[in-house]
Structure formats: C-alpha cells, structure tokens
Amino acid sequence: MSSVFTWEVRVYYEDTDAGGIVYYANYLKFFERARTEWLRALGVNQDILLREHDAMFVVKNVSADYHAPARLDDVIKLTLRIEKLGRASIQFVQEAWCGERLLNTAHVKVGCVDSALRPRAVPDAVAVRMRA
C-alpha cells in the first residue's frame, strides 16, 4: 500500500501559540482533516458509512515526532499512507511538510467501530477502495 494521499492546509493565526508557531496539538487536527479528505477522495462519506453500514473510524493510538516548526501563513502539505490495513483497523503514517522541510511525522492507528463503539470489520466496499 504505497499510494500516498496529499492535502494542503494554510496556517492561520488561531493555529499558532504565543511564540507564533503552530501549537503542537494542532498537527493532530491537521492529520484528522487529511484522513477525512482522503476518505472523501475515495468516495467514502462518513455520514453514509455510519447510517448505512453502522461503521465509523476512531483513533486508537497516535505517536508524533516534531522535527521543525511551522509559522503563520505557511502552507503545510500533509501526506498520508496506509502502513497496514487490518480487518478492523488501519495504521497510517502521516507527515506534515513545509516546502522541502519535514515538520512532523505521526503514526496513527484507527479502529473501525459500530455506533455502540464495538469493534467491527471495515466494510468490504470501503476496504476495496482503500486497497486500490
């Protein structure tokens, strides 16, 4: 699964801390948005996924390494790659870049659950799109 999804976000004032750099927790928000946009690019609507398949994705684990800061008005390129697609979970490697400078690397494990938050298999139709 070597396909890489890319999505860009601009740094706004609200994303920065008192020192004028992106607040560390906001990278998690940026990565979440990138995963959502990746699903949209695959043709997966999360509302429909929940309504028709009783399935949704929740973050189980995340680790992040901070390499360099981003600042106000920077355009950050976010990348996403599936590291492992399991029956009921997906492991991602996500990165944030500003030009050629790597800002952050995150390893994110997402679980597929039903509306009662019980683990369930990733719906077949969705898994097929993820593998493509």
Backbone as ProteinMPNN parsed JSONL, in Angstrom:
{"seq_chain_A": "MSSVFTWEVRVYYEDTDAGGIVYYANYLKFFERARTEWLRALGVNQDILLREHDAMFVVKNVSADYHAPARLDDVIKLTLRIEKLGRASIQFVQEAWCGERLLNTAHVKVGCVDSALRPRAVPDAVAVRMRA", "coords_chain_A": {"N_chain_A": [[0.845, -1.18, 0.0], [1.508, 1.483, -1.123], [0.604, 3.898, -2.065], [0.326, 7.388, -1.858], [-1.512, 9.887, -0.312], [-2.144, 13.335, -0.647], [-2.711, 16.474, 0.86], [-3.362, 19.925, 1.352], [-2.987, 22.55, 3.785], [-3.41, 25.795, 5.122], [-1.651, 27.747, 7.522], [-3.273, 29.401, 10.034], [-3.781, 32.278, 12.156], [-5.092, 31.398, 14.46], [-4.099, 28.859, 14.709], [-1.652, 29.021, 15.857], [0.711, 29.392, 18.604], [1.656, 31.327, 21.546], [4.243, 31.9, 20.855], [4.198, 32.192, 18.162], [4.328, 29.99, 16.532], [3.069, 26.917, 15.07], [0.855, 25.413, 17.239], [1.476, 22.497, 19.059], [-0.547, 20.459, 19.322], [-2.246, 20.999, 17.258], [-1.309, 19.794, 14.97], [-2.358, 17.244, 15.122], [-5.02, 17.778, 14.596], [-4.778, 18.72, 11.968], [-3.886, 16.362, 10.735], [-6.102, 14.71, 11.167], [-8.014, 16.015, 9.579], [-6.847, 15.589, 7.089], [-7.108, 12.798, 6.873], [-9.886, 12.637, 6.72], [-10.351, 14.027, 4.31], [-9.024, 12.307, 2.607], [-10.685, 10.029, 2.784], [-12.961, 11.161, 1.583], [-11.928, 11.587, -0.982], [-11.735, 8.976, -1.769], [-14.344, 8.456, -2.14], [-15.877, 7.924, 0.047], [-18.311, 8.697, 2.251], [-18.614, 9.812, 5.454], [-20.943, 10.133, 7.005], [-22.83, 8.612, 5.599], [-21.548, 6.165, 5.751], [-21.815, 5.563, 8.473], [-24.624, 5.592, 8.744], [-25.562, 3.7, 6.814], [-23.91, 1.462, 7.071], [-23.376, 1.134, 9.694], [-20.871, 1.895, 10.749], [-17.88, 3.462, 11.816], [-14.874, 5.427, 12.127], [-12.393, 5.547, 14.623], [-9.779, 7.061, 16.487], [-7.297, 5.072, 17.829], [-4.665, 4.98, 18.672], [-1.891, 7.199, 18.733], [1.246, 8.472, 17.763], [3.606, 11.035, 17.683], [6.25, 12.748, 16.098], [8.037, 15.654, 16.354], [9.684, 17.73, 14.164], [10.375, 20.23, 13.021], [9.358, 23.681, 13.224], [6.233, 25.167, 12.112], [4.895, 28.189, 10.816], [2.788, 31.151, 11.018], [0.77, 31.643, 8.175], [2.186, 29.815, 6.631], [2.066, 27.247, 4.159], [1.087, 24.058, 4.577], [1.891, 20.875, 3.554], [0.237, 17.935, 3.775], [0.727, 14.512, 4.138], [-0.397, 11.175, 3.638], [-0.262, 7.767, 4.216], [-1.167, 4.389, 4.001], [-0.042, 2.123, 6.283], [-0.65, -0.368, 7.256], [-3.428, -2.357, 6.626], [-5.796, -3.721, 8.43], [-8.269, -6.162, 9.513], [-10.154, -4.821, 11.152], [-8.924, -2.454, 11.625], [-6.735, 0.327, 10.817], [-3.505, 1.302, 10.057], [-1.687, 4.206, 9.819], [0.862, 6.236, 8.289], [1.601, 9.496, 8.676], [2.588, 12.662, 7.452], [3.77, 16.03, 7.848], [4.674, 18.705, 5.871], [6.582, 21.588, 5.009], [7.285, 23.098, 2.252], [10.332, 21.743, 1.395], [10.906, 20.926, 3.891], [10.588, 18.747, 6.536], [8.124, 18.684, 8.945], [6.619, 17.238, 10.843], [6.053, 13.898, 11.854], [3.721, 11.358, 12.069], [2.398, 8.401, 13.51], [-0.469, 6.709, 13.207], [-3.092, 4.84, 14.514], [-6.155, 3.627, 13.616], [-9.338, 2.55, 14.537], [-12.11, 0.587, 13.423], [-15.416, 0.902, 14.313], [-18.746, 0.127, 15.55], [-21.931, 1.855, 16.018], [-22.307, 1.562, 18.718], [-19.82, 1.605, 19.639], [-18.392, -0.743, 19.496], [-15.859, -2.927, 18.291], [-15.66, -3.562, 14.796], [-15.569, -5.064, 11.546], [-13.92, -3.391, 8.848], [-16.058, -2.144, 6.431], [-16.561, -4.117, 3.497], [-16.8, -2.842, 0.949], [-15.567, -0.412, 1.43], [-12.992, -1.167, 2.263], [-12.032, -2.278, -0.114], [-11.77, 0.007, -1.712], [-9.798, 1.322, -0.276], [-7.648, -0.343, -0.664], [-7.186, -0.088, -3.344]], "CA_chain_A": [[0.0, 0.0, 0.0], [2.469, 2.569, -1.19], [-0.024, 5.106, -2.564], [0.368, 8.499, -0.906], [-2.512, 10.944, -0.473], [-1.619, 14.637, -0.249], [-3.7, 17.533, 1.051], [-2.696, 21.108, 1.897], [-3.692, 23.423, 4.716], [-2.661, 27.01, 5.455], [-1.602, 28.041, 8.956], [-3.956, 30.631, 10.431], [-3.387, 32.809, 13.462], [-5.682, 30.546, 15.508], [-3.33, 27.616, 14.791], [-0.348, 29.288, 16.449], [0.792, 29.633, 20.043], [2.18, 32.651, 21.914], [5.53, 32.089, 20.194], [3.987, 32.385, 16.733], [4.48, 28.748, 15.763], [1.891, 26.043, 15.17], [0.698, 24.722, 18.518], [1.764, 21.084, 18.788], [-1.756, 19.632, 19.21], [-2.943, 21.28, 16.011], [-0.914, 18.829, 13.952], [-3.321, 16.142, 15.179], [-6.206, 18.249, 13.872], [-4.454, 18.72, 10.542], [-3.846, 14.968, 10.275], [-7.5, 14.24, 11.15], [-8.642, 16.582, 8.377], [-6.287, 14.9, 5.919], [-7.748, 11.478, 6.768], [-11.256, 12.876, 6.252], [-10.286, 14.369, 2.888], [-8.635, 11.071, 1.929], [-11.913, 9.235, 2.651], [-13.793, 11.817, 0.561], [-11.314, 11.315, -2.286], [-12.074, 7.579, -2.077], [-15.791, 8.366, -2.335], [-16.48, 7.437, 1.286], [-18.948, 9.729, 3.054], [-18.669, 9.249, 6.808], [-22.335, 10.07, 7.466], [-23.447, 7.457, 4.945], [-20.888, 4.992, 6.313], [-22.454, 5.282, 9.76], [-26.056, 5.338, 8.562], [-25.859, 2.51, 6.011], [-23.069, 0.31, 7.418], [-23.137, 1.175, 11.141], [-19.413, 1.866, 10.9], [-17.157, 4.732, 11.872], [-13.473, 5.27, 12.479], [-11.954, 6.27, 15.814], [-8.347, 6.936, 16.72], [-6.945, 4.21, 18.948], [-3.326, 5.299, 19.144], [-1.131, 8.12, 17.889], [2.535, 8.973, 18.243], [4.046, 12.095, 16.774], [7.594, 13.296, 16.251], [8.096, 17.028, 15.874], [11.008, 17.94, 13.593], [10.626, 21.647, 12.764], [8.126, 24.44, 13.41], [5.541, 25.894, 11.047], [4.524, 29.523, 11.282], [1.637, 31.826, 10.422], [0.679, 31.748, 6.715], [2.822, 28.706, 5.922], [1.206, 26.22, 3.562], [1.587, 22.756, 5.013], [1.47, 19.727, 2.751], [0.025, 16.767, 4.618], [0.703, 13.267, 3.385], [-0.999, 10.044, 4.34], [-0.004, 6.476, 3.58], [-1.556, 3.246, 4.819], [1.057, 1.229, 6.626], [-1.249, -1.704, 7.377], [-4.89, -2.4, 6.643], [-6.253, -4.94, 9.083], [-9.703, -6.454, 9.388], [-10.948, -3.788, 11.833], [-8.083, -1.3, 11.949], [-5.856, 0.853, 9.775], [-2.343, 2.013, 10.575], [-1.237, 5.219, 8.876], [1.993, 7.126, 8.511], [1.23, 10.811, 8.178], [3.656, 13.646, 7.577], [3.493, 17.429, 7.545], [5.823, 19.304, 5.198], [6.531, 22.975, 4.547], [8.294, 23.033, 1.202], [11.144, 20.533, 1.499], [11.224, 20.75, 5.313], [9.68, 17.867, 7.269], [7.722, 19.298, 10.213], [6.048, 16.301, 11.795], [5.724, 12.545, 11.413], [2.817, 10.71, 13.019], [1.909, 7.045, 13.284], [-1.84, 6.751, 13.714], [-3.878, 3.614, 14.366], [-7.581, 3.93, 13.642], [-10.179, 1.362, 14.606], [-13.464, 0.669, 12.9], [-16.377, 0.52, 15.353], [-20.154, 0.379, 15.238], [-22.475, 3.002, 16.753], [-22.177, 1.286, 20.155], [-18.369, 1.651, 19.847], [-17.82, -2.095, 19.494], [-15.066, -3.159, 17.078], [-16.302, -4.251, 13.679], [-14.74, -5.095, 10.347], [-14.073, -2.325, 7.87], [-16.96, -2.652, 5.389], [-15.851, -4.616, 2.319], [-16.777, -1.838, -0.118], [-14.601, 0.6, 1.828], [-11.68, -1.799, 2.24], [-11.636, -2.409, -1.512], [-11.321, 1.341, -2.159], [-8.545, 1.625, 0.416], [-6.583, -1.169, -1.251], [-6.994, 0.275, -4.763]], "C_chain_A": [[0.891, 1.245, 0.0], [1.868, 3.87, -1.695], [-0.058, 6.182, -1.471], [-0.699, 9.509, -1.277], [-1.911, 12.241, 0.058], [-2.75, 15.65, -0.17], [-2.996, 18.706, 1.72], [-3.612, 21.905, 2.808], [-2.796, 24.636, 4.978], [-2.725, 27.228, 6.962], [-2.257, 29.399, 9.197], [-3.493, 31.044, 11.824], [-3.872, 31.904, 14.591], [-4.923, 29.23, 15.692], [-2.024, 27.779, 15.551], [-0.443, 29.516, 17.955], [1.376, 31.02, 20.301], [3.523, 32.949, 21.253], [5.42, 32.259, 18.684], [4.215, 31.149, 15.884], [3.235, 27.879, 15.963], [1.934, 25.304, 16.5], [0.734, 23.224, 18.249], [0.514, 20.234, 18.566], [-2.492, 19.866, 17.892], [-2.502, 20.38, 14.873], [-1.865, 17.639, 13.951], [-4.61, 16.521, 14.457], [-5.955, 18.241, 12.371], [-4.466, 17.295, 9.985], [-5.255, 14.376, 10.207], [-8.207, 14.744, 9.892], [-8.137, 15.886, 7.123], [-6.909, 13.514, 5.756], [-9.186, 11.605, 6.275], [-11.267, 13.178, 4.762], [-9.881, 13.154, 2.05], [-9.869, 10.182, 1.728], [-12.828, 9.833, 1.587], [-13.255, 11.531, -0.834], [-11.572, 9.876, -2.734], [-13.564, 7.4, -2.363], [-16.52, 7.822, -1.124], [-17.001, 8.628, 2.083], [-19.163, 9.16, 4.451], [-20.084, 9.195, 7.378], [-23.045, 8.85, 6.889], [-22.856, 6.163, 5.489], [-21.543, 4.59, 7.635], [-23.909, 4.864, 9.577], [-26.33, 4.0, 7.855], [-25.07, 1.263, 6.42], [-22.829, 0.181, 8.92], [-21.637, 1.053, 11.433], [-18.867, 3.285, 10.952], [-15.741, 4.446, 12.343], [-13.135, 6.131, 13.687], [-10.455, 6.045, 15.992], [-8.121, 6.096, 17.961], [-5.605, 4.607, 19.547], [-2.676, 6.272, 18.175], [0.196, 8.441, 18.567], [3.03, 9.96, 17.206], [5.45, 12.551, 17.129], [7.614, 14.668, 15.591], [9.524, 17.326, 15.435], [11.356, 19.411, 13.427], [9.301, 22.399, 12.912], [7.541, 24.973, 12.104], [5.055, 27.195, 11.655], [3.311, 30.052, 10.519], [1.814, 31.974, 8.91], [1.448, 30.687, 5.943], [1.747, 27.82, 5.302], [1.845, 24.883, 3.899], [1.01, 21.684, 4.105], [1.413, 18.531, 3.694], [-0.015, 15.53, 3.734], [0.179, 12.149, 4.28], [-0.703, 8.791, 3.529], [-0.461, 5.381, 4.53], [-0.324, 2.38, 5.029], [0.56, -0.214, 6.705], [-2.764, -1.562, 7.434], [-5.298, -3.745, 7.205], [-7.742, -5.141, 8.885], [-10.555, -5.334, 9.981], [-10.108, -2.564, 12.203], [-7.217, -0.908, 10.763], [-4.722, 1.58, 10.478], [-1.829, 2.937, 9.475], [0.118, 5.772, 9.284], [1.575, 8.443, 7.876], [2.382, 11.774, 8.42], [3.131, 15.027, 7.243], [4.779, 18.044, 7.005], [5.556, 20.778, 4.916], [7.651, 23.098, 3.522], [9.019, 21.699, 1.297], [11.474, 20.176, 2.947], [10.163, 19.886, 5.99], [9.411, 18.474, 8.642], [7.341, 18.266, 11.262], [5.817, 14.964, 11.121], [4.858, 11.907, 12.481], [2.489, 9.298, 12.551], [0.558, 6.983, 13.983], [-2.511, 5.409, 13.462], [-5.338, 3.975, 14.591], [-8.338, 2.612, 13.674], [-11.527, 1.621, 13.968], [-14.4, 0.123, 13.976], [-17.796, 0.752, 14.853], [-20.648, 1.526, 16.116], [-22.461, 2.8, 18.259], [-20.699, 1.24, 20.573], [-17.731, 0.276, 20.036], [-17.012, -2.273, 18.21], [-15.872, -3.916, 16.036], [-15.363, -4.193, 12.483], [-14.981, -3.846, 9.504], [-14.992, -2.865, 6.777], [-16.19, -2.998, 4.114], [-15.726, -3.56, 1.227], [-15.752, -0.745, 0.163], [-13.182, 0.042, 1.765], [-11.153, -1.948, 0.811], [-11.109, -1.073, -2.033], [-9.986, 1.705, -1.521], [-7.383, 0.857, -0.187], [-6.233, -0.734, -2.666], [-5.898, 1.307, -4.947]], "O_chain_A": [[1.0, 1.954, 1.0], [2.577, 4.875, -1.749], [-0.421, 5.917, -0.324], [-0.781, 9.938, -2.428], [-1.246, 12.244, 1.094], [-3.634, 15.679, -1.025], [-2.124, 18.503, 2.565], [-4.83, 21.934, 2.635], [-1.573, 24.511, 5.046], [-3.735, 26.927, 7.599], [-1.843, 30.412, 8.633], [-2.895, 30.259, 12.561], [-3.151, 31.671, 15.561], [-5.082, 28.56, 16.713], [-1.358, 26.791, 15.859], [-1.512, 29.792, 18.5], [1.568, 31.797, 19.365], [3.901, 34.111, 21.105], [6.427, 32.448, 18.003], [4.287, 31.239, 14.659], [2.459, 28.08, 16.897], [2.924, 24.654, 16.837], [0.093, 22.74, 17.316], [0.52, 19.364, 17.695], [-3.275, 19.02, 17.46], [-3.24, 20.212, 13.902], [-2.152, 17.081, 12.892], [-5.221, 15.688, 13.787], [-6.807, 17.811, 11.593], [-4.991, 17.05, 8.899], [-5.565, 13.622, 9.285], [-8.913, 13.989, 9.224], [-8.908, 15.622, 6.201], [-7.205, 13.094, 4.637], [-9.651, 10.772, 5.497], [-12.099, 12.646, 4.028], [-10.34, 12.994, 0.919], [-10.079, 9.644, 0.641], [-13.406, 9.103, 0.782], [-14.022, 11.265, -1.76], [-11.622, 9.591, -3.93], [-13.997, 6.325, -2.776], [-17.638, 7.319, -1.235], [-16.223, 9.468, 2.535], [-19.825, 8.134, 4.609], [-20.394, 8.296, 8.159], [-23.767, 8.145, 7.594], [-23.572, 5.178, 5.67], [-21.792, 3.409, 7.877], [-24.367, 3.896, 10.185], [-27.228, 3.258, 8.255], [-25.5, 0.14, 6.154], [-22.169, -0.754, 9.372], [-21.202, 0.233, 12.242], [-19.324, 4.179, 10.239], [-15.445, 3.379, 12.881], [-13.535, 7.292, 13.769], [-9.934, 4.973, 15.685], [-8.685, 6.373, 19.02], [-5.421, 4.579, 20.764], [-2.874, 6.191, 16.962], [0.26, 8.653, 19.778], [2.889, 9.742, 16.003], [5.793, 12.717, 18.299], [7.255, 14.818, 14.423], [10.463, 17.197, 16.221], [12.497, 19.808, 13.662], [8.234, 21.809, 12.74], [8.257, 25.196, 11.127], [4.832, 27.287, 12.862], [2.877, 29.479, 9.52], [2.875, 32.378, 8.433], [1.376, 30.655, 4.714], [0.657, 27.667, 5.854], [2.995, 24.618, 3.548], [-0.203, 21.597, 3.914], [2.406, 18.165, 4.323], [-0.703, 15.502, 2.713], [0.303, 12.188, 5.504], [-0.874, 8.767, 2.31], [-0.178, 5.434, 5.727], [0.341, 1.966, 4.079], [1.241, -1.149, 6.285], [-3.303, -0.754, 8.191], [-5.166, -4.776, 6.546], [-8.394, -4.378, 8.172], [-11.56, -4.937, 9.39], [-10.536, -1.734, 13.004], [-6.995, -1.691, 9.839], [-4.953, 2.379, 11.385], [-1.571, 2.506, 8.352], [0.477, 5.777, 10.462], [1.24, 8.5, 6.693], [3.061, 11.715, 9.446], [2.186, 15.185, 6.471], [5.842, 17.916, 7.612], [4.425, 21.163, 4.618], [8.825, 23.192, 3.882], [8.386, 20.644, 1.28], [12.229, 19.238, 3.204], [8.986, 20.244, 6.017], [10.337, 18.745, 9.406], [7.696, 18.402, 12.433], [5.43, 14.905, 9.954], [5.211, 11.911, 13.66], [2.326, 9.039, 11.359], [0.459, 7.18, 15.194], [-2.502, 4.901, 12.341], [-5.706, 4.549, 15.615], [-8.021, 1.679, 12.937], [-12.022, 2.748, 13.976], [-14.199, -0.98, 14.486], [-18.024, 1.467, 13.878], [-19.871, 2.105, 16.874], [-22.591, 3.768, 19.008], [-20.373, 0.886, 21.706], [-16.674, 0.146, 20.653], [-17.437, -1.816, 17.149], [-16.664, -4.8, 16.363], [-14.464, -3.354, 12.432], [-16.09, -3.315, 9.452], [-14.732, -3.943, 6.242], [-15.287, -2.269, 3.703], [-14.655, -3.402, 0.641], [-15.139, -0.213, -0.763], [-12.274, 0.707, 1.267], [-9.962, -1.762, 0.564], [-10.094, -1.041, -2.729], [-9.139, 2.329, -2.161], [-6.257, 1.353, -0.219], [-5.123, -0.978, -3.139], [-5.617, 1.714, -6.074]]}, "name": "protein", "num_of_chains": 1, "seq": "MSSVFTWEVRVYYEDTDAGGIVYYANYLKFFERARTEWLRALGVNQDILLREHDAMFVVKNVSADYHAPARLDDVIKLTLRIEKLGRASIQFVQEAWCGERLLNTAHVKVGCVDSALRPRAVPDAVAVRMRA"}
